Amino acid sequence: MASSPLSPDNHPSAADDDDDFRDRQPRDRSLRSYILSLLPRSIFPIDDLHRPHPHNSKISLFILVAIVLAAMISISSILNRFNAPYLCQKDGITLICPYAKESTSLWENPYSATTSWKPCSARREGIISNLPSENETNGYIFIHAEGGLNQQRIAICNAVAVAKIMNATLILPVLKQDQIWKDQTKFEDIFDVDHFIDYLKDDVQIVREIPEWFTDKSELFTSIRRTVKNIPKYAPAQFYIDNVLPRVKEKKIMSLKPFVDRLGYDNVSPEINKLRCRVNYHALKFLPEIEQMADSLVSRMRNRTGSLNPFMALHLRFEKGMVGLSFCDFVGTRTEKALMALYRQKEWPRRFKDGSHLWALALQKRKEGRCPLEPGEVAVMLRAMGYPKETPIYVASGQVYGGQNRMAPLRNMFPNLVTKEELATKLELDGFRKHVTSLAALDFLVHGSSP
């Protein structure tokens, strides 16, 4: 007869329980001993390792689960960090970076509303000009456009605006030989002079040369009597009317220098700011051969990607002149820093003095973000922003201080990096090498074609 499941025969006996307990006890004690041996003795004294306790197995299991959970969280955190787009592993001098999917938002305009804006600075056709003739203006002004290409363009825009403010005739600006670039490019070497004068003919009178009646042309470059030097930075339009215009009327021809940032933006009329935009975006047109070469560089840059995908144009401001002029500290050998100190002392002796005060100043400027970024710093910043290593980059700059060794971190993190020298043949670029500003103009135009 089958026994009932509720009968006493189906319940384990006390002897069986004792046998099971004796079988489990060594295993529990072994696991517990291992776990507790990893913990400080202050938590569980060593004597407790061999002392049976009804709660020890539960405590051991709880501790084991906690350890496993902590390990899983730590491993997950480590994996997430290695998948981050800005972390790379170093293999010798090569940086091996993990693949990161490129976010489409990296190339989107964050201010989408601006796409509907329409330019208002273009020349209005059909307007009858009441501009006085060259001989009927208040006189002539002459300026030196100093600095790099961007600074020169700003100076030219300001010169046209100042001529308008004072009702003066502008002599074609001179691109001053720069202390850093040692370049002697003339206005007509990179800009279309005929287009410049014709496009602005309804706004200001512009002449190519100093008037013939002014015989001592060297006086305009050297004489204090012919120079206005006390113009403050970002001066208002009224300053020119009150302080410069009387001297122009008296002398008939005056030189304004220095002329870097010598006209404000918020303290002039909207029409003057529109005129500056008209000069920058319409009148200042590069020579056809420069624009054609730039178009070729853009086309070749896009062909490298095999599609119409955007590319990044990156202007590294780490040439020797910029590093020297910044008076910032940089990563380098003792020899490099000693040579840079000698270079600064030669080029900027009044700022250098004995050099003892510069170290603290260099550190402070770097903390404030006022120093040019090194190529390696730029690379880390771009990776942190989410750009993957496959990003096509056009590098626009002069010779980077430190050469290929200093460029290595950037090139390792972004191998799809090219310069105009790699996109064009030596023969194609030889025609532009005689003027440093011509090469800068190529970079300027390629930059304008990138997002």
PANU-796500 format. One line per field, with one value per residue (C-alpha): x, y, z; residue number from 0; residue in one letter. Coordinates in Angstrom, 1 decimal. Layout:
# residues N
x X,...
y Y,...
z Z,...
seq NUM,...
type A,...
# end
This chain:
# residues 451
x 0.0,1.4,2.2,0.5,2.6,1.6,2.6,5.7,7.6,8.0,9.6,13.4,14.6,16.7,19.6,19.4,19.3,22.5,24.2,23.3,24.4,27.7,28.2,27.4,29.4,32.8,31.8,30.3,33.2,35.7,33.9,33.4,37.0,38.1,35.8,36.6,40.3,40.0,38.4,40.1,40.3,38.5,35.3,35.6,38.3,40.4,38.9,35.5,36.8,36.6,33.7,30.3,27.7,24.2,24.3,27.8,26.7,24.1,26.6,29.2,26.6,25.6,29.3,29.9,26.9,28.0,31.5,30.2,27.9,30.7,32.9,30.3,29.7,33.5,33.9,30.9,32.4,35.8,34.2,32.2,35.4,37.2,34.3,34.4,35.4,38.3,40.2,43.0,45.6,49.3,51.4,54.8,54.3,51.1,47.7,45.1,41.7,38.4,35.8,33.1,30.0,29.9,26.9,25.1,24.7,28.4,27.9,24.5,24.1,23.2,21.4,19.2,17.1,20.1,19.7,16.7,18.7,19.4,22.5,21.9,25.4,25.4,25.6,22.2,21.9,20.2,21.0,22.3,25.4,26.0,29.6,31.9,34.8,38.4,39.3,36.2,36.7,38.3,41.7,43.5,44.1,46.7,47.0,49.3,47.3,49.4,49.4,48.3,45.7,42.7,44.1,44.9,41.3,39.9,42.2,41.1,37.4,38.0,40.0,37.1,34.7,36.9,37.2,33.4,33.0,35.4,34.4,38.0,39.7,41.4,44.7,45.0,46.2,49.7,50.1,52.9,55.8,55.0,57.5,56.7,56.1,58.7,56.4,56.4,53.1,51.4,47.6,47.5,49.4,46.4,43.3,41.5,42.1,39.8,36.9,37.7,37.6,34.6,32.4,32.9,32.6,29.3,30.5,34.0,36.7,39.6,42.8,45.6,48.6,49.6,48.7,51.3,51.3,52.6,56.2,57.9,56.2,58.7,57.5,54.1,55.8,58.3,57.3,55.5,53.9,52.0,51.0,48.1,49.3,47.0,44.0,42.7,41.5,37.9,37.5,34.0,33.2,33.0,36.7,37.7,35.4,36.7,40.4,41.5,39.4,40.8,44.4,43.4,41.8,44.9,47.6,45.4,47.1,47.7,48.9,47.0,49.1,49.0,45.6,44.9,41.4,41.2,37.5,34.7,31.6,28.9,29.8,29.3,26.2,24.5,25.3,29.0,28.9,27.0,29.8,32.4,30.5,30.3,34.0,34.8,32.3,32.0,34.7,37.7,37.9,41.0,42.8,41.2,44.2,44.0,40.3,40.7,43.5,41.3,38.4,40.7,41.8,38.2,37.2,40.2,39.4,35.8,37.0,39.1,36.0,34.3,31.1,29.8,30.3,31.6,35.2,36.8,39.2,41.5,43.8,46.6,48.1,51.3,53.9,57.1,56.1,52.8,54.5,57.1,54.6,52.3,55.1,53.3,54.9,54.8,55.8,59.4,63.0,65.3,67.1,63.9,62.9,66.3,66.2,62.7,63.9,66.7,64.2,61.8,64.7,65.7,62.3,60.6,63.4,61.2,58.8,61.4,63.7,65.7,63.1,62.8,59.2,57.9,57.6,54.8,53.1,53.3,51.6,48.9,48.1,47.8,45.4,43.3,43.2,45.1,47.8,47.8,46.9,49.4,48.4,48.1,45.8,43.6,43.4,42.2,39.7,38.2,38.0,36.2,33.7,32.9,34.7,35.9,39.3,37.9,37.1,38.6,40.6,42.3,45.1,45.6,48.7,52.3,55.1,54.1,56.8,58.5,57.7,56.4,57.3,54.8,52.2,52.5,49.8,47.2,48.0,47.9,44.5,43.2,45.1,42.8,44.5,46.0,47.5,47.5,51.0,49.6,46.6,48.5,51.7,54.8,54.5,51.0,52.0,55.3,53.4,52.1,55.2,56.7,54.1,53.3,50.0,49.0,49.3,47.3,44.6,44.3,43.7,41.3,39.1,39.2,38.1,35.1,34.0,34.0,31.1
y 0.0,3.3,5.6,8.9,11.9,13.2,10.1,10.2,7.8,10.6,13.1,13.1,11.7,13.5,11.3,12.4,16.0,15.5,13.8,16.7,19.3,17.5,17.4,21.1,22.3,21.7,23.4,26.4,26.6,26.5,29.3,31.3,30.9,32.2,35.2,36.1,35.8,38.7,40.9,42.8,40.9,43.6,42.6,38.9,37.7,34.8,32.5,32.8,31.1,27.7,28.4,27.1,29.9,29.6,33.0,32.8,31.2,34.0,36.7,35.1,34.9,38.6,39.7,37.6,39.1,42.7,42.0,40.6,43.6,46.1,44.3,44.4,48.1,48.8,46.7,48.5,51.9,51.0,49.7,52.9,55.0,53.0,53.5,57.3,59.1,61.0,58.1,56.5,53.9,54.7,52.2,53.7,57.0,55.9,56.6,53.8,55.4,53.4,53.8,56.3,56.9,60.5,62.5,64.3,67.3,68.0,69.5,71.1,74.9,75.4,78.7,77.3,80.6,82.4,80.4,82.6,85.9,87.9,90.0,93.7,94.9,94.3,97.3,98.7,99.0,102.0,104.4,107.8,108.7,112.2,111.4,114.4,114.1,113.4,117.1,118.1,115.8,117.1,115.6,112.2,109.6,106.8,103.7,100.7,97.4,95.5,91.9,88.7,88.5,88.7,91.7,93.4,92.8,94.4,97.4,97.9,97.7,100.3,102.6,102.7,103.4,106.2,107.8,107.8,109.3,112.2,112.6,111.9,110.2,106.9,106.1,102.4,100.8,99.4,95.9,96.6,94.2,92.1,91.6,88.0,86.9,89.2,89.4,92.3,91.5,94.5,95.1,94.3,91.0,89.3,91.6,92.7,96.4,97.3,95.5,97.0,100.6,100.0,98.3,101.1,104.0,105.1,105.1,106.6,108.0,105.6,106.3,103.9,106.2,109.2,112.4,113.7,117.1,115.6,115.3,114.1,110.7,109.4,112.1,110.3,107.2,108.8,112.4,113.0,116.1,113.9,111.2,110.9,108.6,109.2,107.3,105.0,101.5,101.1,104.9,106.2,108.0,111.3,111.0,111.2,114.1,116.1,115.2,113.8,115.6,119.1,117.9,116.3,119.6,121.5,119.2,117.8,114.4,112.5,109.0,107.1,104.7,102.4,101.5,98.1,98.1,101.9,102.1,100.8,98.8,99.8,103.5,104.1,104.3,101.2,102.5,102.6,99.0,98.0,99.7,97.6,94.4,95.6,95.9,92.6,90.4,92.1,94.6,92.6,90.0,87.9,87.6,85.1,82.7,82.6,81.8,79.1,77.4,77.5,76.0,73.1,72.5,72.4,69.9,67.6,67.8,66.6,63.9,62.4,61.6,60.0,62.1,65.5,65.1,68.2,68.5,70.5,73.4,73.9,76.9,76.1,79.3,77.6,79.1,80.3,84.0,83.4,81.3,84.0,86.9,85.3,85.0,81.8,78.7,75.5,71.9,71.5,70.7,73.0,73.7,74.7,77.0,78.6,79.3,80.7,83.0,84.3,84.8,86.8,88.9,89.8,90.5,92.1,93.5,96.0,93.3,90.8,93.0,90.5,87.7,87.2,88.4,86.3,82.9,83.8,85.8,82.8,80.5,83.0,83.5,79.8,79.4,82.2,80.5,83.3,81.0,79.4,75.7,73.1,70.6,67.8,70.0,70.7,67.0,66.1,68.9,67.7,64.1,65.4,67.2,63.9,64.1,60.6,59.8,59.4,63.1,64.8,67.8,70.5,72.2,75.8,77.4,78.3,76.1,74.7,75.4,72.1,70.6,67.0,66.0,68.5,67.6,63.9,63.8,65.5,63.4,60.2,61.0,62.2,60.4,61.8,65.2,67.1,70.4,72.3,71.0,67.4,68.3,70.3,69.7,71.7,73.2,74.4,76.2,77.6,80.6,81.5,81.0,84.4,86.0,84.5,86.3,84.5,81.2,82.6,83.6,80.0,78.9,81.7,80.6,76.9,77.8,79.6,76.4,74.2,74.2
z 0.0,-1.0,1.9,2.3,1.6,5.0,6.8,9.1,6.8,4.2,6.6,6.9,10.1,12.6,11.7,8.1,9.2,11.2,8.3,5.9,8.4,8.8,5.0,4.5,7.5,6.1,2.8,4.5,6.9,3.9,2.0,5.1,6.1,2.7,2.7,6.3,5.7,3.3,5.8,8.7,11.9,13.8,11.9,12.6,15.0,13.8,16.5,14.8,11.7,13.3,15.6,14.3,14.3,13.0,11.2,9.7,6.4,5.8,6.6,4.3,1.4,1.9,1.8,-1.3,-3.1,-2.2,-3.5,-6.8,-7.3,-6.6,-9.0,-11.8,-11.2,-11.4,-14.6,-16.2,-15.3,-16.8,-20.0,-20.4,-19.9,-22.6,-25.0,-24.5,-27.7,-26.1,-24.5,-26.4,-25.6,-26.2,-28.2,-28.4,-30.1,-31.7,-30.0,-30.6,-30.2,-29.9,-32.6,-31.8,-33.8,-35.1,-33.9,-36.7,-34.3,-34.6,-38.0,-37.5,-37.1,-33.4,-34.5,-37.2,-37.2,-38.8,-42.0,-42.8,-42.3,-45.4,-45.9,-45.9,-46.7,-50.5,-52.7,-53.7,-57.4,-59.1,-56.3,-57.4,-55.4,-54.1,-53.2,-53.7,-56.1,-55.0,-55.0,-53.0,-50.0,-46.8,-47.6,-47.9,-45.3,-45.5,-43.3,-42.8,-42.5,-39.9,-38.7,-40.3,-43.1,-40.7,-39.0,-42.3,-43.6,-40.4,-40.8,-44.4,-43.4,-40.7,-43.0,-45.5,-42.6,-41.2,-44.7,-44.8,-41.4,-42.2,-45.9,-46.8,-49.8,-48.9,-50.4,-51.2,-47.9,-47.6,-46.2,-43.7,-43.5,-40.5,-37.7,-37.4,-41.0,-42.6,-45.6,-48.2,-49.9,-51.5,-51.7,-55.4,-54.9,-53.3,-53.8,-56.9,-56.8,-59.6,-58.1,-54.6,-55.9,-58.2,-55.7,-53.2,-55.7,-54.3,-50.6,-50.5,-52.8,-53.2,-55.1,-56.0,-55.3,-53.2,-55.1,-57.5,-55.9,-52.7,-53.7,-50.5,-50.2,-47.7,-45.3,-45.1,-43.7,-41.3,-40.4,-37.1,-38.6,-41.1,-38.6,-36.2,-33.4,-30.4,-31.6,-28.8,-29.4,-30.5,-30.7,-31.5,-34.7,-32.8,-31.9,-35.5,-36.2,-33.2,-33.2,-36.6,-39.1,-38.2,-38.9,-42.2,-43.3,-42.2,-43.8,-46.6,-46.3,-43.0,-42.1,-39.3,-37.3,-35.6,-37.0,-35.4,-33.8,-33.9,-34.6,-32.3,-33.2,-30.7,-30.8,-34.6,-36.6,-38.2,-41.6,-40.9,-39.6,-42.8,-44.8,-43.0,-43.8,-47.4,-47.6,-45.9,-47.7,-51.1,-51.9,-50.7,-53.4,-53.9,-57.2,-59.6,-59.5,-55.7,-55.8,-58.4,-56.5,-53.3,-55.2,-56.3,-52.7,-51.5,-54.3,-53.5,-49.8,-50.5,-52.9,-50.1,-48.1,-51.2,-50.6,-49.9,-46.2,-44.4,-43.4,-40.6,-41.3,-38.3,-37.9,-35.6,-34.1,-33.0,-35.3,-33.9,-34.1,-32.3,-29.5,-29.1,-29.1,-26.6,-24.0,-22.8,-21.4,-23.5,-23.3,-24.6,-23.8,-21.9,-25.2,-26.9,-24.1,-24.0,-27.7,-27.4,-24.7,-26.9,-29.8,-27.6,-26.2,-29.8,-31.2,-28.2,-26.0,-24.2,-23.1,-22.3,-20.1,-18.1,-18.4,-14.6,-14.4,-17.3,-15.7,-13.3,-16.2,-18.5,-16.0,-15.2,-18.9,-19.5,-16.5,-18.0,-21.4,-23.2,-24.7,-28.2,-27.8,-28.7,-31.4,-28.8,-26.7,-29.7,-30.4,-26.9,-27.1,-30.4,-29.1,-25.9,-28.1,-29.8,-33.1,-34.1,-35.4,-39.0,-39.1,-42.2,-41.1,-43.2,-41.2,-42.1,-40.6,-41.2,-40.0,-36.6,-34.0,-33.2,-36.6,-37.1,-33.5,-32.1,-34.7,-33.9,-31.2,-33.4,-36.4,-34.4,-32.9,-36.3,-39.1,-41.8,-41.5,-44.5,-45.4,-48.6,-49.3,-49.3,-51.5,-54.1,-56.0,-55.4,-58.9,-58.1,-54.9,-56.2,-57.7,-54.3,-52.2,-53.0,-50.8,-47.4,-47.5,-50.7,-48.9,-46.0,-48.6,-49.8,-46.2,-45.6,-48.6,-47.7,-44.2,-45.6,-47.4,-44.3,-41.9
seq 0,1,2,3,4,5,6,7,8,9,10,11,12,13,14,15,16,17,18,19,20,21,22,23,24,25,26,27,28,29,30,31,32,33,34,35,36,37,38,39,40,41,42,43,44,45,46,47,48,49,50,51,52,53,54,55,56,57,58,59,60,61,62,63,64,65,66,67,68,69,70,71,72,73,74,75,76,77,78,79,80,81,82,83,84,85,86,87,88,89,90,91,92,93,94,95,96,97,98,99,100,101,102,103,104,105,106,107,108,109,110,111,112,113,114,115,116,117,118,119,120,121,122,123,124,125,126,127,128,129,130,131,132,133,134,135,136,137,138,139,140,141,142,143,144,145,146,147,148,149,150,151,152,153,154,155,156,157,158,159,160,161,162,163,164,165,166,167,168,169,170,171,172,173,174,175,176,177,178,179,180,181,182,183,184,185,186,187,188,189,190,191,192,193,194,195,196,197,198,199,200,201,202,203,204,205,206,207,208,209,210,211,212,213,214,215,216,217,218,219,220,221,222,223,224,225,226,227,228,229,230,231,232,233,234,235,236,237,238,239,240,241,242,243,244,245,246,247,248,249,250,251,252,253,254,255,256,257,258,259,260,261,262,263,264,265,266,267,268,269,270,271,272,273,274,275,276,277,278,279,280,281,282,283,284,285,286,287,288,289,290,291,292,293,294,295,296,297,298,299,300,301,302,303,304,305,306,307,308,309,310,311,312,313,314,315,316,317,318,319,320,321,322,323,324,325,326,327,328,329,330,331,332,333,334,335,336,337,338,339,340,341,342,343,344,345,346,347,348,349,350,351,352,353,354,355,356,357,358,359,360,361,362,363,364,365,366,367,368,369,370,371,372,373,374,375,376,377,378,379,380,381,382,383,384,385,386,387,388,389,390,391,392,393,394,395,396,397,398,399,400,401,402,403,404,405,406,407,408,409,410,411,412,413,414,415,416,417,418,419,420,421,422,423,424,425,426,427,428,429,430,431,432,433,434,435,436,437,438,439,440,441,442,443,444,445,446,447,448,449,450
type M,A,S,S,P,L,S,P,D,N,H,P,S,A,A,D,D,D,D,D,F,R,D,R,Q,P,R,D,R,S,L,R,S,Y,I,L,S,L,L,P,R,S,I,F,P,I,D,D,L,H,R,P,H,P,H,N,S,K,I,S,L,F,I,L,V,A,I,V,L,A,A,M,I,S,I,S,S,I,L,N,R,F,N,A,P,Y,L,C,Q,K,D,G,I,T,L,I,C,P,Y,A,K,E,S,T,S,L,W,E,N,P,Y,S,A,T,T,S,W,K,P,C,S,A,R,R,E,G,I,I,S,N,L,P,S,E,N,E,T,N,G,Y,I,F,I,H,A,E,G,G,L,N,Q,Q,R,I,A,I,C,N,A,V,A,V,A,K,I,M,N,A,T,L,I,L,P,V,L,K,Q,D,Q,I,W,K,D,Q,T,K,F,E,D,I,F,D,V,D,H,F,I,D,Y,L,K,D,D,V,Q,I,V,R,E,I,P,E,W,F,T,D,K,S,E,L,F,T,S,I,R,R,T,V,K,N,I,P,K,Y,A,P,A,Q,F,Y,I,D,N,V,L,P,R,V,K,E,K,K,I,M,S,L,K,P,F,V,D,R,L,G,Y,D,N,V,S,P,E,I,N,K,L,R,C,R,V,N,Y,H,A,L,K,F,L,P,E,I,E,Q,M,A,D,S,L,V,S,R,M,R,N,R,T,G,S,L,N,P,F,M,A,L,H,L,R,F,E,K,G,M,V,G,L,S,F,C,D,F,V,G,T,R,T,E,K,A,L,M,A,L,Y,R,Q,K,E,W,P,R,R,F,K,D,G,S,H,L,W,A,L,A,L,Q,K,R,K,E,G,R,C,P,L,E,P,G,E,V,A,V,M,L,R,A,M,G,Y,P,K,E,T,P,I,Y,V,A,S,G,Q,V,Y,G,G,Q,N,R,M,A,P,L,R,N,M,F,P,N,L,V,T,K,E,E,L,A,T,K,L,E,L,D,G,F,R,K,H,V,T,S,L,A,A,L,D,F,L,V,H,G,S,S,P
# end
